[in-house]
């Protein structure tokens, strides 16, 4: 009898062990968890746009022009709604700036001997005078003051964010906009609003702190013993506002304002350079201002993980 009981117990233990082994995974792979990110506000992003390896927006033309126009209206409405919430939030905001002076690019249509047309882009010289060109290159450091700034959590964003001193961040309308594109990558949304070119100053004033090119013109004052500069003519080309937002919350995390300004003026030689006379000058001034927004309250209790 005792032998029968022992055999029965042994059999049950064996069955239990087999059950345990059956539930084990000997592959060495731990269970994987897939997190699905759900957009709070879905926008047309699947076909209209994509990002290349340099994070530049590539527009897909599979949509009809009418559909692209409809998408622009939808994305731009989202942009205007959420960007105008920013002056009422509590956040710490840091501002960084990047400026550059370069030669103006000119695109030409070139026809080869077979009648095929291609686009060629070339950079035009600042001027036809080598002395003036060298002077502009040497004065760039004086032209490009890139000092940043910041405001602490709970600070006055009305006085800090564009348009400074106003209750709004953007009063742009759809009529001011050439295109609005959206790309969602994981939890980050990137929207690029491109204004119609050339953009008028009164259009830019609806969303930008202007500043124009005063710093550039002041740079020429460093060489006032050699040349004087006429009042410039400014053309605003391919100006953009880029926002990044959290896909799941629609909260904007950064704004970047890009102004590309074609500057045309003339310099007149004085002193040792008097002999050069009046020389027409053209250059491209690019001003990029980025605001990074952090809504984290530094005094809030930290979660213990």
VOGU-3710 file (C-alpha; in Angstrom, 3 decimals, decimal comma):
1> xxxxxxxxxx> 0,000/0,000/0,000  2,806/2,412/0,979  4,559/1,566/-2,309  1,410/2,419/-4,305  1,095/5,798/-2,513  4,770/6,641/-3,186  4,367/5,801/-6,872  1,220/7,897/-7,124  2,894/10,922/-5,468  5,928/10,557/-7,763
11> xxxxxxxxxx> 3,665/10,485/-10,824  1,807/13,628/-9,711  5,094/15,458/-9,087  6,315/14,511/-12,554  3,109/15,829/-14,140  3,459/19,088/-12,175  7,073/19,541/-13,322  6,092/18,983/-16,950  3,424/21,623/-16,601  6,014/24,063/-15,235
21> xxxxxxxxxx> 8,453/23,344/-18,053  5,684/23,765/-20,596  5,147/27,328/-19,341  8,829/28,248/-19,595  10,442/30,012/-22,553  13,982/28,768/-23,136  14,589/31,111/-26,070  16,200/33,708/-23,788  13,861/36,445/-25,085  11,919/38,400/-22,548
31> xxxxxxxxxx> 8,363/39,337/-23,307  8,209/42,421/-25,493  5,745/45,269/-24,883  4,589/47,375/-27,797  3,477/50,904/-26,937  0,928/52,396/-29,283  1,028/56,179/-29,540  -2,362/57,666/-30,267  -2,577/61,208/-31,591  -4,902/63,434/-29,627
41> xxxxxxxxxx> -5,687/65,341/-32,819  -5,054/63,296/-35,980  -3,744/65,390/-38,872  -3,073/64,509/-42,521  0,503/63,250/-42,339  0,623/59,820/-43,975  1,038/60,757/-47,618  1,388/64,505/-47,820  4,802/64,707/-46,196  7,731/62,706/-44,909
51> xxxxxxxxxx> 11,155/63,408/-43,434  14,350/62,499/-45,238  17,604/61,485/-43,518  18,468/65,143/-42,925  15,097/65,786/-41,234  14,063/67,968/-44,160  10,446/67,832/-45,266  9,790/66,109/-48,568  6,367/66,752/-50,100  4,671/63,852/-51,843
61> xxxxxxxxxx> 2,663/64,969/-54,872  0,337/61,977/-54,978  -2,407/64,151/-53,559  -4,191/66,472/-55,949  -3,496/70,227/-55,571  -7,027/70,595/-54,195  -6,374/67,965/-51,507  -3,021/69,521/-50,576  -4,779/72,876/-50,206  -7,384/71,257/-47,957
71> xxxxxxxxxx> -4,659/69,655/-45,838  -2,853/72,989/-45,500  -6,048/74,573/-44,160  -6,528/71,764/-41,596  -2,913/71,819/-40,385  -2,758/75,617/-40,269  -5,919/75,807/-38,154  -4,332/73,387/-35,651  -1,125/75,470/-35,695  -2,899/78,758/-34,972
81> xxxxxxxxxx> -5,085/77,333/-32,191  -2,264/75,749/-30,204  0,407/78,377/-30,760  -1,940/81,036/-29,386  -2,352/79,097/-26,131  1,282/79,651/-25,189  1,093/83,063/-23,536  -1,383/81,739/-20,972  0,619/78,717/-19,811  3,201/78,334/-17,061
91> xxxxxxxxxx> 6,559/77,214/-18,413  10,251/77,953/-18,467  11,342/79,099/-21,920  14,828/79,455/-23,371  15,638/81,355/-26,563  18,567/80,634/-28,862  19,503/82,407/-32,065  21,407/81,549/-35,218  22,271/84,136/-37,879  24,195/84,008/-41,101
101> xxxxxxxxxx> 25,176/86,251/-43,979  25,666/84,544/-47,331  25,556/85,133/-51,043  22,142/85,213/-52,698  21,197/82,068/-54,602  19,837/82,412/-58,127  18,132/79,579/-59,984  18,198/79,512/-63,764  16,616/77,241/-66,342  19,337/75,902/-68,638
111> xxxxxxxxxx> 18,554/74,221/-71,978  21,086/71,750/-73,380  21,781/71,022/-77,032  19,025/68,403/-77,096  16,420/70,838/-75,821  16,261/69,358/-72,297  15,691/71,882/-69,540  17,332/71,647/-66,108  17,564/73,937/-63,109  20,945/75,275/-62,075
121> xxxxxxxxxx> 21,583/77,211/-58,878  24,498/79,550/-58,393  25,522/81,904/-55,613  25,914/85,478/-56,749  28,851/87,544/-55,443  28,157/90,258/-52,880  29,327/92,783/-55,449  31,547/93,183/-58,489  34,301/94,693/-56,335  36,819/92,403/-54,627
131> xxxxxxxxxx> 37,607/94,949/-51,884  33,928/95,211/-50,925  33,524/91,408/-50,944  36,509/90,983/-48,641  35,182/93,728/-46,349  31,777/92,017/-45,989  33,387/88,665/-45,133  35,596/90,359/-42,516  32,645/92,219/-40,956  30,405/89,163/-40,413
141> xxxxxxxxxx> 31,402/88,778/-36,746  30,156/92,303/-36,049  26,909/91,648/-37,921  25,914/88,420/-36,199  25,121/88,895/-32,520  23,616/85,572/-31,419  22,985/86,192/-27,710  20,252/84,001/-26,191  17,811/84,629/-23,355  15,460/82,765/-21,021
151> xxxxxxxxxx> 12,505/83,214/-18,703  11,958/81,170/-15,550  8,926/78,999/-14,850  5,883/81,219/-14,271  7,541/84,256/-15,882  5,846/86,737/-18,189  5,568/84,983/-21,541  3,563/87,847/-23,011  6,696/89,979/-22,863  9,028/87,172/-23,960
161> xxxxxxxxxx> 7,406/85,257/-26,825  6,674/86,834/-30,201  4,853/89,025/-30,796  6,342/90,721/-27,719  3,866/92,754/-25,673  0,846/91,322/-27,465  -1,714/88,794/-26,205  -1,320/86,660/-29,333  1,501/84,614/-30,821  0,070/84,480/-34,337
171> xxxxxxxxxx> -2,515/86,464/-36,230  -1,558/84,933/-39,535  -4,424/83,950/-41,811  -4,664/81,213/-44,414  -4,251/83,901/-47,081  -0,735/84,576/-45,760  0,334/80,926/-46,043  1,860/79,080/-48,996  1,778/75,684/-47,288  1,464/73,914/-43,939
181> xxxxxxxxxx> 2,909/70,418/-43,603  2,855/67,945/-40,747  5,030/64,958/-39,895  4,461/62,678/-36,878  7,479/60,682/-35,779  6,869/58,550/-32,685  5,518/60,974/-30,055  6,832/64,137/-31,734  4,862/66,187/-34,246  6,588/68,683/-36,564
191> xxxxxxxxxx> 4,564/71,328/-38,375  6,145/73,702/-40,875  4,203/76,774/-41,959  5,714/78,492/-44,994  4,578/82,008/-45,823  3,926/83,228/-49,332  6,989/84,815/-50,931  7,865/87,565/-51,000  6,276/88,189/-47,601  5,296/91,750/-46,802
201> xxxxxxxxxx> 6,526/93,307/-43,523  2,921/93,775/-42,391  2,384/90,021/-42,830  5,477/89,119/-40,809  4,428/91,499/-38,037  1,440/89,219/-37,390  3,765/86,556/-35,913  7,402/87,715/-35,864  9,467/90,102/-33,789  10,909/91,999/-36,713
211> xxxxxxxxxx> 14,333/93,471/-35,892  15,061/93,294/-39,610  18,727/93,682/-40,468  19,736/96,533/-38,181  22,631/94,470/-36,839  23,894/93,827/-40,355  23,830/97,495/-41,269  25,531/98,395/-37,996  28,254/95,949/-38,927  29,153/98,170/-41,838
221> xxxxxxxxxx> 29,710/101,031/-39,378  32,825/99,194/-38,244  34,247/100,070/-41,650  32,883/103,614/-41,893  36,367/104,993/-42,395  36,439/103,119/-45,708  32,817/103,077/-46,906  29,322/104,379/-46,250  26,161/102,358/-46,843  22,849/103,400/-48,397
231> xxxxxxxxxx> 19,499/102,484/-46,884  18,843/98,844/-47,861  15,918/97,389/-49,799  14,671/94,199/-48,080  12,870/91,237/-49,635  11,549/88,520/-47,302  11,735/85,125/-49,004  10,818/81,585/-47,868  10,005/82,609/-44,285  8,869/79,747/-42,070
241> xxxxxxxxxx> 7,586/78,995/-38,580  8,305/75,479/-37,321  6,631/74,058/-34,230  7,213/70,762/-32,469  4,463/69,307/-30,316  3,636/66,195/-28,317  1,381/64,004/-30,445  -0,555/62,667/-27,447  -1,194/66,005/-25,704  -0,945/68,655/-28,475
251> xxxxxxxxxx> 1,380/70,631/-26,187  3,938/72,653/-28,135  7,520/72,039/-27,021  9,368/74,422/-29,337  8,887/77,175/-31,929  11,413/78,260/-34,521  11,074/81,441/-36,550  13,073/81,589/-39,781  13,488/84,751/-41,844  15,438/84,766/-45,091
261> xxxxxxxxxx> 16,027/88,361/-46,136  17,557/89,399/-49,434  19,306/92,721/-48,853  20,138/95,110/-51,677  22,060/98,313/-51,020  25,065/100,250/-52,250  28,334/101,193/-50,599  30,413/104,227/-51,477  34,137/104,195/-50,876  35,660/106,917/-48,694
271> xxxxxxxxxx> 39,216/107,644/-47,636  41,617/105,083/-49,059  38,777/103,381/-50,955  37,304/106,543/-52,447  38,420/105,411/-55,884  35,941/102,481/-55,944  33,015/104,910/-56,147  29,505/103,543/-55,580  29,216/99,741/-55,638  25,857/97,856/-55,641
281> xxxxxxxxxx> 25,762/95,141/-52,938  23,430/92,172/-52,458  23,457/89,552/-49,723  21,187/87,080/-47,944  20,646/87,535/-44,211  19,161/84,508/-42,420  17,801/84,895/-38,903  16,598/81,819/-37,002  15,153/82,214/-33,489  14,179/79,127/-31,486
291> xxxxxxxxxx> 12,128/78,994/-28,274  12,285/75,769/-26,230  9,326/75,315/-23,874  9,365/73,227/-20,683  6,118/72,990/-18,713  7,712/71,111/-15,806  7,068/72,827/-12,474  10,440/72,790/-10,657  8,654/72,860/-7,282  6,247/70,020/-8,011
301> xxxxx> 6,782/66,816/-5,965  8,834/64,319/-7,917  7,394/60,864/-8,519  9,226/58,002/-6,870  9,827/55,219/-9,351
//
